[in-house]
Amino acid sequence: MLRIGLTGGMGAGKSTVARILAELGAVIVDSDVIAREVVEPGTAGLAALVAAFGPDILAADSSLDRPALAAKAFGGDDARAMLNSILHPLIGKRTAELIAAAPSDAILVQDIPLLVENGIAPLMNLVLIVDVPTEIRIRRLVEFRGVSESDARARISAQATDEQRRAVADVLLDNSGAAGEIDPVVRQLWAQRLVPFEHNLRTGTPARRKEVRVVPANPEWAAQAQRLIARLWVACGSAASRIDHIGSTAVPGLPAKDVIDLQITVADLAAADGLRDALGAAGFPVRPDNTVDSPKPTAADPEGTDTALWAKRFHQNADPGRLANVHIRAAGSPGQEFALLFRDWLRADPAARAEYLEVKREGEAKAAGLTGEAATLAYLDVKEPWFEAAYDRASAWRGGVEH
């Protein structure tokens, strides 16, 4: 199923976003609801809290007095660590039960206040961050929840910073406006990204753009690549020796197609085949029709005809909101080495970058008016001859750098 992580700072309005998503059909797993459930009267969780923080955290009816617990638990790092050590295992167990009970075609949204703090983002197919400036959140907590300003600031300072949340955000939802302003934004996200993403994930369908278009360099490409790489590491584990951002989007300032290219380096292609299911579940289905790079002359194959040397596996992101290609190549293979060399050459050589951009523009022009495979082939018809010749030029550059 498609797993969405939803979080935001205290007072940002996660519950509002979760409510809209639930209305649209999402299955919501709310960590705050679970956190209350596991400390209801008579539970082992409540007994553990009383043992750790004292009986004065109980209300007159023997239920948990949350403000009393908060006053103790948020007073220092040790107290907060104790609270987390009690609650997190209980919340984790109950969360796993709810996820297991959800339908296989669900869009499952996990509302997790400490998603960033606990390093959970790479486990999700997509992360939504509800973003509101700190001072607005403090004002909301004081005005609408009756929290004192000092308490609000203390709780917020104990959470991740806005910058830390934005670093893991695939989607940043600005909820600083008036009530209701975020509704159409969330509904559009659901229709245009989440529903197609779920379909693609379930059917093993890569997301692809119909037309070929070169766009201005996006300074966010590097951060977007790192978020994808974090998910790939979770899927690959020890089977990968390195995962790199390659291709044009890895070259700062270079206009390119808005597609992130990544390379997973493995010991051999048997290891790559062993990753097929794990990558598919992570949101990167395989493209079985793309299994070899164009062979080029090497010391082992001067004629450049041995396709086995250039074999690879190829996956693509199922997320229509962030197209990405994932190339899996064996360590030390010519394709693996050239992918890194080509990127580094372009980073280092302004003239090569300018020349490559001109070729891209020519390919884009030739593909204009075409869609799908026809557009791709027209683009490659212009690009590939230059790319083939770049192999020797990049290799010569490397020799000059090394010597």
C-alpha positions as CSV (number, residue, x, y, z in Angstrom):
1,M,0.0,0.0,0.0
2,L,1.0,3.6,-0.4
3,R,2.4,4.9,3.0
4,I,2.3,8.6,3.5
5,G,4.0,10.3,6.5
6,L,2.3,13.4,7.8
7,T,3.8,15.7,10.3
8,G,4.3,19.3,11.3
9,G,5.2,21.3,14.3
10,M,2.9,21.6,17.3
11,G,0.0,23.9,16.3
12,A,0.6,23.6,12.6
13,G,-2.7,21.9,11.8
14,K,-1.8,18.3,11.0
15,S,-5.3,17.2,12.2
16,T,-6.9,19.5,9.7
17,V,-5.0,18.0,6.8
18,A,-5.6,14.5,8.2
19,R,-9.3,15.2,8.4
20,I,-9.5,16.3,4.7
21,L,-7.5,13.2,3.6
22,A,-9.8,10.9,5.6
23,E,-12.8,12.5,3.9
24,L,-11.2,11.7,0.6
25,G,-10.8,8.1,1.5
26,A,-7.4,7.8,3.2
27,V,-6.8,5.4,6.0
28,I,-5.5,7.5,8.9
29,V,-3.2,6.0,11.5
30,D,-2.9,8.8,14.1
31,S,0.0,8.5,16.5
32,D,-1.6,10.9,19.0
33,V,-4.8,8.8,19.1
34,I,-2.7,5.7,19.6
35,A,-0.7,7.4,22.3
36,R,-3.9,8.2,24.2
37,E,-5.2,4.6,23.7
38,V,-2.1,2.9,25.1
39,V,-2.3,4.9,28.4
40,E,-6.0,4.6,29.1
41,P,-6.9,3.6,32.7
42,G,-6.0,0.0,33.4
43,T,-3.3,-0.3,30.7
44,A,0.3,-1.3,31.2
45,G,1.3,1.9,29.6
46,L,-0.4,4.1,32.2
47,A,1.1,1.9,35.0
48,A,4.6,2.4,33.6
49,L,4.1,6.2,33.5
50,V,3.0,6.3,37.1
51,A,6.0,4.3,38.1
52,A,8.3,6.6,36.3
53,F,6.8,10.0,37.0
54,G,4.7,9.5,40.2
55,P,1.0,9.2,41.0
56,D,0.4,13.0,40.8
57,I,0.2,12.6,37.0
58,L,-3.2,11.0,37.5
59,A,-6.5,12.9,37.5
60,A,-9.2,12.3,40.1
61,D,-10.8,9.6,38.0
62,S,-7.5,7.7,37.7
63,S,-7.0,8.8,34.1
64,L,-3.9,10.4,32.9
65,D,-3.6,14.1,33.7
66,R,-1.8,15.1,30.5
67,P,-0.8,18.7,31.5
68,A,0.7,17.3,34.7
69,L,2.7,14.7,32.8
70,A,3.8,17.3,30.3
71,A,5.0,19.6,33.0
72,K,7.3,16.8,34.2
73,A,8.2,15.1,30.9
74,F,9.1,18.3,29.0
75,G,11.2,19.7,31.8
76,G,14.5,18.2,30.6
77,D,16.1,15.7,28.2
78,D,16.2,12.8,30.7
79,A,12.6,13.1,31.5
80,R,11.6,13.3,27.8
81,A,13.8,10.3,27.0
82,M,12.1,8.3,29.8
83,L,8.6,9.2,28.4
84,N,9.7,8.2,24.9
85,S,11.1,4.9,26.1
86,I,7.8,4.0,27.6
87,L,5.4,5.2,24.9
88,H,7.3,4.5,21.7
89,P,7.3,0.7,21.9
90,L,3.6,0.6,22.8
91,I,2.7,3.0,20.0
92,G,4.9,1.1,17.6
93,K,3.2,-2.2,18.3
94,R,-0.3,-0.7,18.0
95,T,0.6,1.1,14.8
96,A,1.9,-2.1,13.2
97,E,-1.4,-3.8,14.0
98,L,-3.4,-1.0,12.4
99,I,-1.2,-1.0,9.3
100,A,-1.6,-4.7,8.9
101,A,-5.4,-4.4,9.1
102,A,-5.6,-1.8,6.3
103,P,-6.6,-2.8,2.7
104,S,-3.8,-3.5,0.3
105,D,-5.0,-0.7,-2.0
106,A,-5.2,1.8,0.8
107,I,-3.6,5.3,0.8
108,L,-2.4,5.0,4.3
109,V,-1.5,8.2,6.1
110,Q,0.5,8.0,9.3
111,D,0.1,11.2,11.3
112,I,3.3,11.2,13.3
113,P,4.3,14.2,15.4
114,L,7.9,13.0,15.8
115,L,8.4,11.7,12.3
116,V,11.5,13.8,11.8
117,E,12.9,13.4,15.3
118,N,12.7,9.6,15.1
119,G,14.2,9.4,11.6
120,I,11.1,7.7,10.1
121,A,10.9,9.7,6.8
122,P,12.8,7.2,4.7
123,L,10.4,4.4,5.6
124,M,7.5,6.3,3.9
125,N,6.7,6.5,0.2
126,L,6.0,10.2,0.6
127,V,6.3,12.7,3.4
128,L,3.9,15.6,3.8
129,I,4.9,18.5,6.1
130,V,2.3,21.0,7.3
131,D,4.4,24.2,7.5
132,V,3.5,27.2,9.6
133,P,6.0,29.8,11.1
134,T,6.8,29.3,14.7
135,E,5.3,32.5,16.0
136,I,1.9,31.8,14.3
137,R,1.9,28.3,15.9
138,I,2.6,29.8,19.3
139,R,-0.2,32.3,18.9
140,R,-2.6,29.5,17.9
141,L,-1.6,27.3,20.9
142,V,-2.2,30.2,23.3
143,E,-5.5,31.4,21.7
144,F,-7.1,28.1,20.7
145,R,-5.7,25.5,23.1
146,G,-5.2,27.5,26.2
147,V,-1.5,26.6,26.4
148,S,0.7,29.2,28.2
149,E,3.2,31.0,25.9
150,S,6.2,29.7,27.9
151,D,4.9,26.1,27.8
152,A,4.2,26.4,24.0
153,R,7.7,27.7,23.4
154,A,9.2,24.9,25.5
155,R,7.3,22.2,23.7
156,I,8.2,23.6,20.3
157,S,11.8,24.0,21.1
158,A,11.9,20.3,22.0
159,Q,10.7,19.3,18.5
160,A,12.5,19.4,15.2
161,T,13.2,22.8,13.7
162,D,11.3,24.0,10.7
163,E,14.5,23.6,8.6
164,Q,14.8,20.0,9.7
165,R,11.2,19.2,8.7
166,R,11.6,20.9,5.3
167,A,14.6,18.8,4.6
168,V,12.5,15.7,4.6
169,A,9.4,17.2,3.0
170,D,8.4,15.8,-0.4
171,V,5.4,18.1,-0.1
172,L,5.3,21.2,1.9
173,L,1.7,22.3,2.8
174,D,1.5,26.0,3.9
175,N,-1.2,26.2,6.5
176,S,-0.4,29.7,7.8
177,G,-3.5,31.2,6.1
178,A,-7.1,31.5,7.2
179,A,-9.2,28.5,8.1
180,G,-10.2,26.5,4.9
181,E,-7.5,27.9,2.7
182,I,-5.6,24.6,2.7
183,D,-8.6,22.5,1.8
184,P,-8.4,22.8,-2.0
185,V,-4.6,22.4,-1.9
186,V,-4.9,19.0,-0.1
187,R,-7.7,17.9,-2.4
188,Q,-5.6,18.7,-5.5
189,L,-2.7,16.8,-4.0
190,W,-4.9,13.8,-3.5
191,A,-6.3,13.8,-7.0
192,Q,-3.2,14.7,-9.0
193,R,-0.5,12.9,-7.0
194,L,-1.6,10.5,-4.2
195,V,-4.3,8.6,-6.1
196,P,-2.1,8.1,-9.2
197,F,0.9,7.2,-7.0
198,E,-1.1,4.5,-5.3
199,H,-2.3,3.1,-8.6
200,N,1.3,3.1,-10.0
201,L,2.6,1.4,-6.8
202,R,0.0,-1.3,-6.8
203,T,0.3,-2.1,-10.5
204,G,4.1,-1.7,-10.7
205,T,3.8,1.1,-13.2
206,P,6.6,3.7,-13.5
207,A,5.5,7.4,-13.7
208,R,6.5,9.0,-16.9
209,R,6.0,12.3,-18.6
210,K,4.5,12.4,-22.0
211,E,6.5,15.2,-23.5
212,V,10.2,16.0,-23.5
213,R,10.9,19.4,-21.9
214,V,14.2,20.9,-20.7
215,V,13.6,23.2,-17.7
216,P,15.8,25.7,-15.8
217,A,18.1,24.2,-13.2
218,N,16.2,23.6,-9.9
219,P,18.3,24.2,-6.8
220,E,16.0,21.7,-5.0
221,W,17.1,18.8,-7.2
222,A,20.0,17.9,-4.9
223,A,17.8,17.7,-1.8
224,Q,15.1,15.8,-3.7
225,A,17.7,13.3,-4.8
226,Q,18.9,12.8,-1.2
227,R,15.4,12.1,0.0
228,L,15.0,9.4,-2.7
229,I,18.5,8.0,-1.9
230,A,17.5,7.7,1.8
231,R,14.5,5.5,0.7
232,L,16.7,3.5,-1.6
233,W,19.1,2.7,1.2
234,V,16.2,1.4,3.3
235,A,15.2,-0.9,0.4
236,C,18.7,-2.0,-0.5
237,G,20.3,-2.4,2.8
238,S,23.8,-4.0,2.6
239,A,23.2,-5.1,-1.0
240,A,24.3,-1.6,-2.2
241,S,27.8,-0.4,-1.7
242,R,26.9,3.2,-2.7
243,I,24.0,5.2,-4.1
244,D,24.7,8.4,-6.1
245,H,22.9,11.3,-7.7
246,I,24.0,11.2,-11.3
247,G,23.0,12.7,-14.6
248,S,22.2,16.3,-15.5
249,T,20.2,17.1,-12.4
250,A,23.4,16.3,-10.4
251,V,25.2,19.1,-12.1
252,P,24.5,22.5,-10.4
253,G,23.1,25.2,-12.7
254,L,22.6,22.9,-15.7
255,P,19.1,23.0,-17.2
256,A,17.7,19.5,-17.7
257,K,14.6,17.4,-18.0
258,D,13.0,17.4,-14.6
259,V,13.9,13.8,-13.9
260,I,16.3,12.7,-11.1
261,D,18.8,10.1,-12.1
262,L,20.3,7.9,-9.4
263,Q,22.7,5.0,-9.5
264,I,22.8,2.1,-7.1
265,T,26.1,0.2,-7.1
266,V,26.0,-3.5,-6.3
267,A,28.5,-6.3,-6.3
268,D,26.9,-7.9,-9.4
269,L,23.6,-8.0,-11.3
270,A,22.4,-11.1,-9.3
271,A,22.3,-8.7,-6.3
272,A,20.4,-6.2,-8.5
273,D,17.8,-8.8,-9.4
274,G,17.4,-9.7,-5.7
275,L,16.4,-6.1,-5.0
276,R,13.5,-6.0,-7.5
277,D,10.7,-6.6,-5.1
278,A,12.1,-4.4,-2.3
279,L,12.5,-1.5,-4.7
280,G,9.1,-2.0,-6.1
281,A,7.6,-1.9,-2.6
282,A,9.6,1.3,-1.9
283,G,7.9,2.9,-4.9
284,F,10.5,2.1,-7.7
285,P,9.1,-0.5,-10.0
286,V,11.4,-2.2,-12.5
287,R,11.5,-1.4,-16.2
288,P,12.4,-4.9,-17.7
289,D,12.8,-3.4,-21.2
290,N,15.9,-1.5,-20.3
291,T,18.8,-3.8,-19.3
292,V,21.9,-2.6,-21.1
293,D,23.7,0.7,-21.7
294,S,25.1,1.4,-25.2
295,P,28.5,-0.4,-25.3
296,K,31.6,1.7,-25.8
297,P,35.3,0.6,-26.3
298,T,37.1,-0.4,-23.2
299,A,40.5,-2.1,-22.5
300,A,38.6,-5.4,-22.1
301,D,36.6,-4.9,-25.3
302,P,38.4,-2.5,-27.7
303,E,35.7,-2.9,-30.3
304,G,33.0,-1.9,-27.9
305,T,30.6,-4.7,-28.9
306,D,30.3,-6.7,-25.6
307,T,26.9,-5.8,-24.3
308,A,27.5,-8.0,-21.2
309,L,30.0,-5.5,-19.9
310,W,27.4,-2.8,-20.0
311,A,24.4,-4.7,-18.5
312,K,22.4,-3.0,-15.8
313,R,19.0,-3.0,-14.2
314,F,16.6,-0.1,-14.5
315,H,13.8,1.1,-12.2
316,Q,11.7,4.2,-12.1
317,N,9.8,6.1,-9.5
318,A,6.1,5.5,-9.3
319,D,5.4,9.0,-7.9
320,P,4.0,11.2,-10.7
321,G,5.1,14.2,-8.7
322,R,8.8,13.4,-8.7
323,L,10.0,11.5,-11.7
324,A,13.2,9.5,-11.2
325,N,15.3,6.9,-12.9
326,V,17.2,4.4,-10.9
327,H,20.1,2.6,-12.7
328,I,21.6,-0.4,-10.9
329,R,25.1,-1.3,-12.1
330,A,27.8,-3.6,-10.9
331,A,30.8,-2.1,-9.1
332,G,33.7,-1.5,-11.5
333,S,31.7,-2.0,-14.6
334,P,32.3,0.5,-17.4
335,G,28.7,1.8,-17.1
336,Q,29.0,2.3,-13.4
337,E,32.2,4.2,-13.7
338,F,31.1,6.3,-16.7
339,A,28.0,7.5,-15.0
340,L,30.1,9.0,-12.2
341,L,32.8,10.2,-14.6
342,F,30.3,12.0,-16.9
343,R,28.7,13.8,-14.0
344,D,32.1,14.9,-12.6
345,W,33.3,16.0,-16.0
346,L,30.3,18.2,-16.5
347,R,30.6,19.7,-13.1
348,A,34.2,20.6,-13.8
349,D,34.1,21.8,-17.4
350,P,31.9,24.8,-18.2
351,A,32.4,24.4,-22.0
352,A,31.2,20.8,-21.9
353,R,28.2,21.9,-19.9
354,A,27.3,24.6,-22.4
355,E,27.8,22.2,-25.3
356,Y,25.7,19.5,-23.7
357,L,22.9,22.0,-23.0
358,E,22.9,23.0,-26.6
359,V,22.5,19.4,-27.6
360,K,19.6,19.0,-25.2
361,R,17.9,22.1,-26.6
362,E,18.2,20.6,-30.1
363,G,16.8,17.3,-28.9
364,E,13.9,19.1,-27.2
365,A,13.1,21.0,-30.4
366,K,13.1,17.8,-32.5
367,A,10.7,16.2,-30.0
368,A,8.4,19.2,-29.9
369,G,4.8,18.2,-30.8
370,L,5.5,14.5,-30.1
371,T,4.5,12.5,-27.0
372,G,5.4,9.2,-25.3
373,E,7.9,6.9,-26.9
374,A,8.0,9.0,-30.1
375,A,9.1,12.1,-28.2
376,T,11.8,10.1,-26.3
377,L,13.2,8.6,-29.5
378,A,13.4,12.0,-31.2
379,Y,15.2,13.5,-28.3
380,L,17.7,10.6,-28.1
381,D,18.3,10.7,-31.8
382,V,19.9,14.1,-31.3
383,K,21.5,13.4,-27.8
384,E,23.0,9.9,-28.2
385,P,25.6,10.6,-30.9
386,W,27.0,13.5,-28.7
387,F,26.8,11.3,-25.6
388,E,28.7,8.5,-27.3
389,A,31.5,10.8,-28.3
390,A,31.6,12.3,-24.7
391,Y,32.8,8.9,-23.4
392,D,36.3,9.5,-24.9
393,R,36.3,13.2,-24.0
394,A,35.4,12.5,-20.4
395,S,38.0,9.7,-20.2
396,A,40.7,12.1,-21.6
397,W,39.6,14.7,-19.0
398,R,40.0,12.1,-16.2
399,G,43.5,11.2,-17.5
400,G,44.5,14.9,-17.4
401,V,43.1,15.3,-13.9
402,E,44.9,12.2,-12.6
403,H,48.2,13.0,-14.2
